[in-house]
Amino acid sequence: MATDFRILITALGLVAGAVAAAPPAPVPEVTRATLDASIRRGVDFLVSYQNSNGSWGGPTRTKNLNIYAPLPGAHHAFRAGASGLALCGLIESADARPEVAAVIDKGAAWTAAELPQLRRADPTTTYNVWGHAYGLRAITRLYQREKDPGKKADWVRLAQQQVDLVNRYEEVNGGWGYLDVFDGLTTQKPSGLPTCFTTATVLLAMAEARDVMGVKLDARKVQHSIASINYQRAPDFAYTYAFSHRMRPRLEINRPAGSLARSQSCNACLRVFGEKAVTDQVLTTWADRFLDREGFLGNARKRPVPHEGQFKIAGYFYYYGIYYFTRSVGLLPEESHGAYARRLAAILLERQEKDGSWWDYPLYDYHQSYGTGYALMALAWCRNAIPADR
């Protein structure tokens, strides 16, 4: 018996040694060629995955645990957000193939027809805020792509409408959230859960539309929303998950590890709107922290339960953080962009799926479309930031 036990221990040791000795997966080389190839594969996925009506995603591929989604409005919002991100990714990829242009045109027609109809699902949710924000980003890019002055004016009108619609759903405490179910009360003007990152997402989309198309913003709502983000900001520029968390800043999700993705969008937003406290040093500190701890953030990637990662990180934090990392780093001096772009590009090349997509959380059938949109925008930024001879 003792001999058999020693044989078993020896065998286990050999197996463990073999596992430990296995060579690590090769790190993809970051060159213009590898970036172009990866972007093309991502574009091909979105081209093949577009719905017949021009949108992306749908309420299929369900599982036993699903994100709360009152029918049918929640899925209108999910589809609008996923479609907006997919369009942004396709346009920023700068893929000149005719079939890509046809897919963008089809997506543009869906956007123009459907976004004006987007509203909150019911008094418990304001998921439509995500659809307005990412729809607005798509509209800005469609405007830049359009050559006809009359059609450009149509996109400006649609953009202004989206700004006015999302303003209807500004929270009582400033900014925007996506749920209104926590205090048992539902109100015409949402009073539930404004979140700093949702607010930053909306404001950054508004700022881009303002700067590119001349869309007018409501100065009072902007000021109120910026104040809401600042209420949720810690001295180290971590941000609490929501306005209601501001008195509990040391909860796991509110600490720097839990704020890793949120800090990218919130710092970028405050900087864009003139917050002097967000210095280059703040942006650099959080950019370095993001890349150094990307594996930690990625540990929750693809987990099916929201917030089941360490520090209550959810899988859907991942590509959101990746994209807004590029928006934050993009505010630093241009000479610093290349080094960050190479590190980020290596991560994205490694994370790409066999079918060309990127995804981080199984959200019905929206996750591959929004994840690929985020990733393509981030890779396009990397490609522009890396010198052509590298």
Phi, psi and omega per residue, in radians:
M1 nan -0.788 3.123
A2 -1.102 -0.668 3.126
T3 -1.128 -0.753 3.114
D4 -1.062 -0.689 -3.126
F5 -1.122 -0.714 3.131
R6 -1.156 -0.650 3.110
I7 -1.108 -0.735 3.131
L8 -1.094 -0.781 -3.141
I9 -1.077 -0.724 3.133
T10 -1.107 -0.743 3.137
A11 -1.108 -0.752 3.112
L12 -1.085 -0.674 3.115
G13 -1.113 -0.690 3.123
L14 -1.148 -0.711 3.114
V15 -1.117 -0.789 3.129
A16 -1.068 -0.700 3.124
G17 -1.129 -0.679 3.128
A18 -1.133 -0.687 3.117
V19 -1.149 -0.767 -3.112
A20 -1.127 -0.544 -3.076
A21 -1.472 -0.138 -3.120
A22 -1.059 2.326 -3.108
P23 -1.173 2.521 3.102
P24 -1.174 2.693 3.093
A25 -1.076 2.426 -3.122
P26 -1.115 2.444 3.088
V27 -1.401 2.211 -3.115
P28 -1.046 2.421 3.093
E29 -1.338 2.310 -3.115
V30 -1.657 1.836 3.054
T31 -2.336 2.962 3.053
R32 -1.013 -0.664 -3.112
A33 -1.141 -0.789 -3.130
T34 -1.219 -0.610 3.086
L35 -1.146 -0.816 3.139
D36 -1.059 -0.725 -3.127
A37 -1.147 -0.731 3.132
S38 -1.142 -0.778 3.122
I39 -1.074 -0.742 -3.137
R40 -1.075 -0.721 3.119
R41 -1.114 -0.706 3.091
G42 -1.121 -0.737 3.091
V43 -1.077 -0.782 3.140
D44 -1.030 -0.678 3.103
F45 -1.068 -0.864 -3.101
L46 -1.130 -0.634 3.087
V47 -1.069 -0.752 -3.097
S48 -1.326 -0.352 -2.991
Y49 -1.778 0.004 -3.139
Q50 -1.166 2.418 3.050
N51 -1.208 2.796 -3.100
S52 -1.107 -0.429 -3.137
N53 -1.536 0.008 3.096
G54 1.774 -0.102 3.135
S55 -1.644 -3.103 3.041
W56 -2.283 2.512 3.038
G57 1.523 2.932 3.136
G58 -3.042 3.037 -3.052
P59 -1.504 0.562 -3.116
T60 -1.783 -2.976 -3.129
R61 0.919 0.858 -3.123
T62 -1.360 2.894 3.088
K63 -2.453 3.065 -3.095
N64 -1.117 -0.505 3.109
L65 -1.950 1.964 -3.101
N66 -2.162 2.604 3.008
I67 -1.046 2.390 3.104
Y68 -0.973 2.174 -3.027
A69 -2.601 1.492 3.099
P70 -0.990 2.320 -3.060
L71 -1.539 2.577 -0.170
P72 -1.645 -0.072 -2.948
G73 -1.087 -0.591 -3.135
A74 -1.063 -0.670 -3.121
H75 -1.330 -0.455 2.971
H76 -1.057 -0.734 -3.136
A77 -1.193 -0.804 3.122
F78 -1.026 -0.765 -3.105
R79 -1.168 -0.671 3.117
A80 -1.130 -0.749 3.126
G81 -1.144 -0.824 -3.141
A82 -1.110 -0.697 -3.132
S83 -1.196 -0.682 3.086
G84 -1.065 -0.756 3.133
L85 -1.191 -0.701 3.109
A86 -1.075 -0.769 3.108
L87 -1.084 -0.759 3.113
C88 -1.021 -0.778 -3.140
G89 -1.086 -0.763 3.138
L90 -1.112 -0.766 -3.092
I91 -1.193 -0.759 -3.115
E92 -1.238 -0.335 3.102
S93 -1.162 -0.378 3.138
A94 1.012 0.608 3.096
D95 -1.400 2.064 -3.006
A96 -1.574 0.118 -3.119
R97 -1.150 2.458 -3.119
P98 -1.012 -0.648 -3.116
E99 -1.169 -0.498 3.079
V100 -1.253 -0.752 3.101
A101 -1.043 -0.670 -3.139
A102 -1.149 -0.687 3.119
V103 -1.163 -0.710 3.106
I104 -1.113 -0.757 3.128
D105 -1.068 -0.706 3.124
K106 -1.154 -0.720 3.081
G107 -1.157 -0.601 3.112
A108 -1.142 -0.723 3.129
A109 -1.113 -0.731 3.097
W110 -1.099 -0.740 -3.139
T111 -1.045 -0.842 -3.115
A112 -1.109 -0.586 -3.093
A113 -1.445 -0.622 -2.947
E114 -1.730 -0.593 -3.083
L115 -1.043 -0.646 3.106
P116 -1.076 -0.336 -3.119
Q117 -1.586 -0.089 -3.004
L118 -1.289 2.227 3.091
R119 -2.445 3.000 3.071
R120 -1.204 2.630 -3.056
A121 -1.156 -0.815 3.103
D122 -2.871 3.140 -3.076
P123 -1.108 -0.168 -3.104
T124 -1.559 -0.281 -3.062
T125 -2.398 2.564 2.987
T126 -2.253 0.827 3.074
Y127 -1.045 -0.412 -3.135
N128 -1.001 -0.398 3.113
V129 -1.000 -0.703 3.115
W130 -1.140 -0.691 3.110
G131 -1.125 -0.720 3.101
H132 -1.127 -0.757 -3.076
A133 -1.136 -0.871 -3.093
Y134 -1.394 -0.439 2.961
G135 -1.109 -0.707 3.119
L136 -1.115 -0.692 3.074
R137 -1.084 -0.735 3.127
A138 -1.132 -0.738 3.130
I139 -1.040 -0.730 3.135
T140 -1.024 -0.717 -3.134
R141 -1.301 -0.607 3.070
L142 -1.147 -0.652 3.052
Y143 -1.065 -0.796 -3.131
Q144 -1.143 -0.543 -3.102
R145 -1.374 -0.474 -3.045
E146 -1.303 2.446 3.121
K147 -1.791 -0.502 -3.074
D148 -1.337 2.152 -3.088
P149 -1.029 -0.653 3.140
G150 -1.143 -0.735 3.132
K151 -1.240 -0.575 3.056
K152 -1.089 -0.696 3.112
A153 -1.119 -0.607 3.087
D154 -1.097 -0.720 3.116
W155 -1.151 -0.629 3.092
V156 -1.098 -0.763 3.134
R157 -1.099 -0.711 3.128
L158 -1.161 -0.685 3.110
A159 -1.097 -0.776 3.123
Q160 -1.096 -0.664 3.099
Q161 -1.081 -0.731 -3.137
Q162 -1.148 -0.667 3.062
V163 -1.080 -0.789 -3.123
D164 -1.159 -0.649 3.122
L165 -1.169 -0.801 -3.106
V166 -1.174 -0.501 3.091
N167 -1.093 -0.473 3.104
R168 -1.055 -0.467 -2.999
Y169 -1.843 0.306 3.036
E170 -1.077 2.415 -3.096
E171 -1.302 2.725 3.088
V172 -0.976 -0.654 -3.119
N173 -1.561 0.178 3.098
G174 1.625 2.456 3.132
G175 1.460 -2.833 -3.059
W176 -2.341 2.643 3.022
G177 -2.320 -2.869 -3.139
Y178 -2.391 -0.094 3.079
L179 -2.294 2.603 3.132
D180 -2.484 0.931 -2.993
V181 -2.195 0.131 -2.903
F182 -1.623 -0.403 -3.102
D183 -1.883 0.120 3.125
G184 1.378 -0.031 -3.129
L185 -1.973 2.493 3.015
T186 -2.222 2.368 -3.013
T187 -2.296 2.819 3.121
Q188 -1.076 -0.829 3.032
K189 -1.612 2.094 -3.020
P190 -0.939 2.423 -3.121
S191 -2.346 0.422 -3.003
G192 -1.662 -1.404 -2.924
L193 -2.416 1.297 3.003
P194 -1.120 2.363 3.133
T195 -2.101 2.476 -3.058
C196 -1.082 -0.664 -3.051
F197 -1.318 -0.619 3.038
T198 -1.109 -0.740 3.110
T199 -1.065 -0.783 3.125
A200 -1.098 -0.693 3.126
T201 -1.040 -0.810 -3.136
V202 -1.141 -0.837 -3.071
L203 -1.141 -0.672 3.118
L204 -1.154 -0.662 3.073
A205 -1.143 -0.708 3.098
M206 -1.101 -0.767 -3.117
A207 -1.082 -0.706 3.120
E208 -1.122 -0.779 3.122
A209 -1.107 -0.662 3.091
R210 -1.104 -0.826 -3.054
D211 -1.248 -0.587 -3.074
V212 -1.559 -0.712 -2.995
M213 -1.998 -0.101 -3.113
G214 1.340 0.348 3.114
V215 -1.104 2.471 -3.088
K216 -1.591 2.347 3.117
L217 -1.869 2.664 3.078
D218 -1.456 1.874 -3.028
A219 -1.049 -0.628 -3.127
R220 -1.170 -0.759 3.134
K221 -1.170 -0.660 3.097
V222 -1.079 -0.836 -3.137
Q223 -1.073 -0.751 3.118
H224 -1.077 -0.703 -3.107
S225 -1.262 -0.693 3.076
I226 -1.086 -0.711 3.098
A227 -1.063 -0.671 3.122
S228 -1.093 -0.738 3.088
I229 -1.092 -0.771 -3.125
N230 -1.123 -0.578 3.061
Y231 -1.072 -0.486 -3.088
Q232 -1.678 0.069 -3.099
R233 -1.618 2.295 3.055
A234 -1.536 2.863 3.138
P235 -1.014 -0.479 -3.140
D236 -1.591 0.139 3.109
F237 1.220 0.411 2.746
A238 -1.400 2.729 -3.091
Y239 -2.241 2.348 3.096
T240 -1.144 2.757 -3.068
Y241 -1.131 -0.620 -3.075
A242 -2.662 2.911 -3.119
F243 -1.011 -0.661 -3.123
S244 -1.222 -0.219 3.128
H245 -1.561 -0.083 -2.954
R246 -1.125 -0.369 3.085
M247 -1.578 0.031 3.122
R248 -2.299 1.034 -2.991
P249 -1.207 -0.219 -3.114
R250 -1.749 0.139 2.931
L251 -1.015 2.650 -3.058
E252 -0.892 -0.847 -3.035
I253 -1.172 -0.338 -3.079
N254 -1.633 -0.145 -3.134
R255 -1.349 2.948 -3.110
P256 -0.924 -0.673 3.134
A257 -1.119 -0.694 3.122
G258 -1.301 -0.374 -3.088
S259 -1.668 0.116 -2.974
L260 -0.947 -0.752 3.130
A261 -1.433 -0.713 -3.116
R262 -1.068 -0.673 -3.070
S263 -1.089 -0.485 3.135
Q264 -1.139 -0.855 -3.110
S265 -1.280 -0.690 -3.084
C266 -1.212 -0.739 3.085
N267 -1.099 -0.743 3.125
A268 -1.083 -0.755 -3.110
C269 -1.108 -0.864 -3.118
L270 -1.066 -0.691 3.134
R271 -1.117 -0.787 -3.125
V272 -1.073 -0.606 -3.131
F273 -1.653 0.349 2.907
G274 1.542 0.265 3.112
E275 -1.287 1.917 -3.034
K276 -1.223 -0.346 3.141
A277 -1.146 -0.430 -3.137
V278 -1.509 1.510 -3.096
T279 -1.496 3.027 3.025
D280 -1.021 -0.616 -3.141
Q281 -1.135 -0.690 3.096
V282 -1.101 -0.826 3.140
L283 -1.084 -0.705 -3.140
T284 -1.164 -0.763 -3.141
T285 -1.028 -0.786 -3.105
W286 -1.356 -0.475 3.037
A287 -1.177 -0.810 3.116
D288 -1.095 -0.725 3.134
R289 -1.096 -0.705 -3.125
F290 -1.077 -0.842 -3.107
L291 -1.214 -0.680 -3.135
D292 -1.141 -0.536 -3.058
R293 -1.943 0.325 -3.126
E294 -1.024 -0.678 3.117
G295 -1.088 -0.619 3.089
F296 -1.152 -0.803 3.106
L297 -1.112 -0.708 -3.120
G298 -1.225 -0.207 3.132
N299 -1.110 -0.417 3.103
A300 -1.602 -0.105 -3.094
R301 -1.068 2.302 3.091
K302 1.310 0.043 3.029
R303 -1.254 2.357 -2.993
P304 -1.401 -0.239 -3.105
V305 -1.749 2.192 3.126
P306 -1.034 2.401 3.030
H307 1.098 0.489 3.132
E308 -1.574 -0.076 3.085
G309 -1.372 2.960 3.069
Q310 -0.983 2.553 -3.094
F311 0.993 0.527 3.067
K312 1.023 0.530 3.100
I313 -1.293 2.354 3.066
A314 -1.750 2.661 -3.133
G315 -0.989 -0.629 -3.068
Y316 -1.324 0.034 2.959
F317 -1.247 -0.415 -2.825
Y318 -1.162 -1.137 -3.065
Y319 -1.281 -0.412 2.957
Y320 -1.018 -0.861 3.127
G321 -1.105 -0.694 3.114
I322 -1.013 -0.855 -3.105
Y323 -1.130 -0.815 -3.072
Y324 -1.321 -0.269 2.907
F325 -1.015 -0.770 -3.130
T326 -1.171 -0.584 3.109
R327 -1.224 -0.607 3.130
S328 -1.287 -0.879 -3.140
V329 -1.118 -0.539 3.119
G330 -1.086 -0.274 3.100
L331 -1.520 -0.133 3.087
L332 -1.424 2.893 3.084
P333 -0.936 2.453 -3.008
E334 -1.011 -0.554 -3.100
E335 -1.136 -0.290 3.131
S336 -1.559 -0.178 -2.993
H337 -1.180 -0.709 -3.017
G338 -1.013 -0.800 -3.117
A339 -1.111 -0.746 3.104
Y340 -1.143 -0.708 -3.113
A341 -1.092 -0.715 3.142
R342 -1.110 -0.733 -3.138
R343 -1.177 -0.742 -3.132
L344 -1.191 -0.722 -3.128
A345 -1.058 -0.693 3.124
A346 -1.055 -0.679 3.104
I347 -1.126 -0.815 -3.087
L348 -1.184 -0.649 3.088
L349 -1.084 -0.678 -3.126
E350 -1.267 -0.540 -3.058
R351 -1.477 -0.175 -3.081
Q352 -1.136 2.390 -3.126
E353 -1.372 2.902 -3.118
K354 -1.083 -0.520 -3.138
D355 -1.503 0.072 3.105
G356 1.672 -0.157 -3.093
S357 -1.533 3.044 2.930
W358 -2.304 2.444 3.051
W359 -2.697 2.738 -3.048
D360 -2.295 -0.259 -3.123
Y361 -2.694 2.323 -3.109
P362 -1.323 1.594 -3.107
L363 -1.857 1.582 -3.075
Y364 0.809 -2.127 3.078
D365 -2.130 0.656 3.135
Y366 -1.849 -0.342 -2.902
H367 -1.158 -0.687 -3.131
Q368 -1.218 -0.583 3.141
S369 -1.230 -0.846 -3.120
Y370 -1.232 -0.672 3.137
G371 -1.104 -0.712 3.135
T372 -1.202 -0.649 3.069
G373 -1.071 -0.851 3.080
Y374 -0.976 -0.858 -3.044
A375 -1.140 -0.702 3.130
L376 -1.127 -0.700 3.086
M377 -1.110 -0.724 3.137
A378 -1.149 -0.749 3.129
L379 -1.172 -0.624 3.086
A380 -1.088 -0.702 3.074
W381 -1.111 -0.754 3.118
C382 -1.046 -0.783 -3.117
R383 -1.065 -0.696 3.124
N384 -1.227 -0.499 -3.064
A385 -1.483 -0.354 -3.092
I386 -1.629 2.271 -3.134
P387 -0.966 2.561 -3.006
A388 -1.085 -0.445 -3.082
D389 -1.569 0.140 -3.128
R390 -1.855 nan nan
